[in-house]
Amino acid sequence: MILLKKEISGFNFIIFLCSVFIVPSLSFAEGPWTLSKDKTYMQFTGSFNTFNTIFNADGESVKVKFKTHDNTFQYYTEYGLTNKATLKIVLPFKVQDNAVNYSTNDQRSGNLDGLSNLSIGGKYLFWDKEIKIAGGLDVFARTYSVNQLSGLRTGYAGYSMVPYITIGKRFNSSKLQPQFFDGGSDKSYVFMELGAGIKSHKYSNDLRVKLEGGYTPIARLWFAGVVDLKVSFKNGSFEETDPINYSSTSLYVNNQEYVSLGLKTSYAFTEGFGINGGIVGLLGGRNIATSPSVSAGIFLKWE
């Protein structure tokens, strides 16, 4: 663990900004809980997905000629501006490749590395009672790379923002936070998040719902289950001009929809260092890969 005690106001914020440019990584701001003022949290995660079947536009599982590897290495960091306001930045990097059963002049095997959609966001806790309610906004940049012949793409070809509201409650502990471990046992939490994805460049907007519950059976170890829902409003026409090769990989195409179920776990070796992992699979979807995604990472925190 790296534990920093500051004498100069704002010193942690400077470290937070510097860390964004020196460490590549991933994580998620979850639930209504915010960081205390001047606390910093960082996480680096790798997520790995290999598939050769997708859910098509009709929701049917179909096998495609590509076997695609879509891997993400992502840096996530958040900083407590105040006890009720948290700033976050996410820097994702993609490593993709695929192989086709046969190549043509229009479609062939290939690989692609590059940034995915960078994001900056914030969350504010405006109802701080036994049940907590927070609102937030995440803004995503139009940062992506493409390999059209192979149907590879590292991000959405448009800007987007996601306003959301989240409500949650902790049980058996007034201090429990999913990302920070205070020790002890018999702790749990539950939250729901409702948001909307608003996109540019003729992508459809969408509705997003998340339900998560977690339990800490022993000190420093917790488990959580997550259900995610994404429903497209189908009010965009991006797919009309999108190259046909992307229909075989479903990478960042329009009108993606899904219902997913995830399991994750985390263990904190100290108050400032730990590891986490998880698996997410789809119960159903449209225009998206069918295979589960596996992730693993480390996290750090200090004040």
C-alpha positions in Angstrom: 0.0 0.0 0.0 1.1 3.5 -0.7 -0.3 5.9 1.9 0.3 9.6 1.4 -0.4 12.2 4.1 -0.6 15.6 2.7 0.1 19.0 4.2 -0.8 21.1 1.2 -4.4 21.3 0.2 -5.0 19.8 -3.3 -1.8 17.7 -3.3 -3.7 14.5 -3.8 -5.6 16.1 -6.7 -2.3 16.8 -8.4 -1.2 13.1 -7.9 -4.6 12.0 -9.2 -4.2 14.0 -12.5 -0.6 12.8 -12.9 -1.6 9.2 -12.4 -4.0 9.4 -15.4 -1.0 10.0 -17.7 1.5 7.5 -16.3 -0.6 4.4 -15.6 -2.7 2.5 -18.2 -6.0 0.8 -16.5 -10.0 0.1 -15.7 -12.8 0.2 -13.0 -16.3 1.3 -12.5 -17.9 3.9 -10.2 -20.8 1.9 -8.7 -23.7 2.8 -6.5 -24.5 6.1 -4.8 -21.4 6.0 -2.5 -18.8 8.7 -3.1 -15.2 9.0 -1.9 -14.3 11.1 1.1 -12.6 14.4 0.3 -9.0 14.0 -1.1 -9.2 10.2 -1.3 -7.9 8.6 -4.5 -8.8 5.2 -5.9 -7.0 3.6 -8.9 -7.7 0.3 -10.6 -6.0 -1.5 -13.6 -8.0 -4.3 -15.1 -7.7 -6.6 -18.1 -10.8 -8.0 -19.7 -10.7 -10.8 -22.2 -13.3 -12.1 -24.7 -13.1 -14.6 -27.6 -16.1 -15.4 -29.8 -17.2 -16.8 -33.1 -21.0 -16.5 -32.5 -23.1 -13.3 -32.1 -26.6 -12.3 -31.3 -27.9 -10.8 -34.6 -30.4 -8.0 -35.0 -33.3 -10.4 -34.4 -31.8 -11.7 -31.2 -30.8 -15.1 -32.7 -27.5 -16.7 -31.9 -25.6 -17.2 -35.2 -22.1 -18.5 -36.0 -19.9 -16.1 -38.0 -16.8 -16.7 -40.2 -14.7 -14.6 -37.8 -13.1 -15.9 -34.6 -12.4 -12.6 -32.8 -10.3 -11.8 -29.8 -11.5 -8.5 -28.1 -9.3 -7.6 -25.1 -9.4 -4.5 -23.1 -6.7 -3.0 -20.7 -8.2 -0.2 -18.8 -7.2 2.4 -16.2 -9.8 3.8 -13.9 -9.2 6.5 -11.3 -11.5 8.5 -9.1 -10.9 11.4 -6.7 -13.0 12.8 -3.9 -13.5 16.5 -4.6 -15.7 16.8 -1.5 -17.3 14.3 0.8 -20.3 14.2 -1.6 -18.7 14.8 -5.0 -16.4 12.4 -6.9 -14.5 12.9 -10.1 -13.5 9.9 -12.3 -11.5 9.3 -15.5 -11.4 6.1 -17.6 -8.7 5.3 -20.1 -9.4 2.1 -22.1 -7.0 0.5 -24.6 -8.0 -2.3 -27.0 -6.0 -5.2 -28.4 -8.0 -7.0 -31.1 -7.4 -9.7 -33.7 -9.4 -12.2 -35.7 -9.1 -15.0 -38.2 -11.6 -15.9 -41.0 -12.2 -19.3 -42.5 -11.4 -17.9 -45.9 -10.2 -14.4 -47.0 -11.5 -12.4 -50.0 -10.6 -9.0 -51.3 -13.4 -7.5 -49.2 -12.8 -9.4 -45.9 -9.7 -10.8 -44.4 -8.0 -11.7 -41.1 -6.3 -8.9 -39.2 -5.4 -7.2 -36.0 -5.9 -3.8 -34.4 -4.6 -2.0 -31.3 -5.8 1.4 -30.1 -7.6 3.6 -27.6 -11.3 3.0 -27.0 -13.7 5.8 -25.9 -12.0 7.9 -23.2 -14.3 9.2 -20.6 -14.5 11.7 -17.7 -17.4 11.9 -15.3 -18.6 12.9 -11.9 -21.1 11.8 -9.3 -22.8 13.8 -6.5 -24.5 12.4 -3.4 -27.6 14.5 -2.9 -29.5 12.3 -0.5 -27.3 11.2 2.4 -29.6 9.2 4.7 -29.9 5.5 5.4 -30.9 5.0 1.8 -28.6 7.1 -0.3 -29.3 8.6 -3.7 -26.7 10.1 -6.1 -26.7 11.5 -9.6 -23.9 11.5 -12.2 -22.8 12.2 -15.7 -20.2 10.4 -17.8 -18.9 12.0 -21.1 -17.2 9.8 -23.7 -14.8 11.0 -26.4 -14.8 10.0 -30.0 -11.5 8.1 -29.7 -11.3 4.9 -31.7 -9.4 3.0 -34.4 -10.7 0.8 -37.3 -9.7 -2.0 -39.5 -12.6 -2.3 -41.9 -11.3 -5.3 -43.9 -11.3 -7.3 -40.7 -14.3 -5.8 -39.1 -12.3 -4.6 -36.1 -13.1 -1.4 -34.2 -11.9 -0.2 -30.8 -14.7 2.1 -29.9 -17.9 3.9 -30.9 -17.5 6.2 -33.8 -19.3 9.0 -32.0 -19.4 11.1 -28.8 -21.8 10.1 -26.1 -22.9 11.1 -22.6 -24.6 9.0 -19.9 -26.6 10.8 -17.2 -27.7 8.5 -14.5 -29.3 8.3 -11.0 -28.4 5.6 -8.5 -30.0 4.5 -5.2 -28.5 2.1 -2.7 -28.4 0.9 0.9 -25.8 -0.8 3.1 -26.6 -3.4 5.7 -24.9 -4.2 9.0 -22.3 -1.5 8.5 -22.5 2.3 8.1 -19.0 2.4 6.5 -19.1 -0.3 3.9 -18.2 0.7 0.4 -17.9 -1.8 -2.4 -14.5 -0.4 -3.4 -13.0 0.0 0.1 -12.8 -2.7 2.8 -13.0 -1.8 6.4 -12.7 -5.3 7.8 -15.3 -7.2 9.8 -17.9 -9.7 8.6 -21.6 -9.9 7.9 -21.7 -6.8 5.6 -23.7 -6.4 2.5 -25.0 -3.7 0.1 -27.5 -3.4 -2.7 -28.1 -0.7 -5.3 -29.9 0.1 -8.5 -28.8 2.5 -11.3 -30.9 4.0 -14.0 -29.3 5.9 -16.9 -29.5 6.9 -20.6 -26.9 6.7 -23.3 -27.1 9.8 -25.6 -24.9 9.4 -28.7 -23.9 11.5 -31.7 -23.1 10.6 -35.3 -26.4 8.8 -36.0 -26.0 6.2 -33.2 -29.2 5.3 -31.4 -29.8 6.4 -27.8 -30.4 3.8 -25.2 -31.8 3.0 -21.7 -29.6 1.4 -19.1 -30.5 -0.4 -15.9 -28.2 -2.0 -13.4 -28.9 -4.0 -10.2 -26.1 -5.1 -7.9 -25.9 -6.8 -4.6 -22.7 -7.7 -2.6 -21.8 -9.6 0.5 -18.6 -9.7 2.6 -18.5 -13.1 4.4 -15.1 -12.4 6.0 -12.8 -9.4 6.5 -11.4 -8.0 3.2 -13.2 -10.5 0.9 -16.4 -9.8 -0.9 -18.6 -11.2 -3.6 -21.2 -9.5 -5.8 -23.8 -10.4 -8.4 -24.8 -7.9 -11.1 -27.6 -7.8 -13.6 -27.3 -5.3 -16.5 -29.9 -4.3 -19.0 -29.4 -2.1 -22.1 -32.3 -1.3 -24.5 -31.9 0.7 -27.7 -34.4 3.4 -28.7 -33.6 2.5 -32.3 -33.7 6.2 -33.3 -30.4 6.3 -35.2 -29.4 5.3 -38.7 -25.6 4.6 -38.2 -26.0 1.0 -39.4 -27.1 2.2 -42.8 -23.6 3.4 -43.7 -21.6 1.1 -41.5 -19.3 -1.3 -43.5 -20.9 -4.8 -43.8 -17.8 -6.5 -42.2 -18.8 -5.2 -38.8 -22.0 -7.2 -38.8 -19.7 -10.3 -38.5 -17.9 -9.0 -35.4 -20.7 -6.8 -33.8 -17.9 -4.5 -32.5 -19.4 -1.1 -31.6 -22.3 -1.4 -34.0 -25.6 0.5 -33.7 -28.6 -0.7 -31.7 -26.8 -3.0 -29.3 -29.0 -4.5 -26.7 -28.4 -7.1 -24.0 -29.4 -8.6 -20.6 -26.2 -9.7 -18.8 -25.5 -11.5 -15.6 -22.2 -11.1 -13.8 -20.3 -12.4 -10.8 -17.3 -10.7 -9.3 -15.1 -11.0 -6.3 -12.4 -8.8 -4.6 -9.8 -9.3 -1.9 -7.9 -6.5 -0.1 -4.5 -7.5 1.1 -4.2 -4.2 2.9 -6.4 -1.1 3.2 -4.8 0.3 0.1 -4.1 -2.7 -2.1 -6.1 -5.6 -3.5 -7.1 -7.8 -6.4 -10.4 -8.4 -8.1 -11.9 -10.5 -10.9 -15.2 -11.4 -12.5 -17.1 -13.0 -15.3 -20.0 -11.5 -17.3 -22.3 -13.5 -19.6 -25.2 -12.6 -21.7 -28.7 -14.0 -21.1 -29.8 -12.5 -24.5 -29.1 -9.6 -26.8 -29.0 -8.1 -30.2 -25.9 -7.0 -32.3 -23.4 -8.3 -29.7 -21.1 -11.2 -29.1 -22.6 -14.1 -27.2 -19.5 -15.3 -25.3 -18.7 -14.4 -21.7 -16.1 -11.8 -20.8 -13.5 -12.6 -18.0 -11.6 -9.9 -16.1 -8.9 -9.6 -13.5 -7.2 -6.6 -12.0 -5.6 -4.8 -9.0 -6.6 -1.7 -7.1 -4.9 1.0 -5.0 -6.2 3.7 -2.8 -4.7 6.4 -0.6 -5.4 9.7 1.1 
